[in-house]
Amino acid sequence: MLKLLTLGALGYAAYRYIEQRKVGAGEVRLAGGPLSKRAAVQSSPDLV
């Protein structure tokens, strides 16, 4: 039982580490995902 708990804790720690690295990368991987910190709203040149 102790081995199972240890493996579960290691797996959860690895999952959290990977998820934090994805967010820190500042990339949009899927539509509707988080935007990077460099994202900005720009006016359309067609409206001029």
Buried (B, 14 or more C-beta within 10 A) or exposed (E): EEEEEEEEEEEEEEEEEEEEEEEEEEEEEEEEEEEEEEEEEEEEEEEE
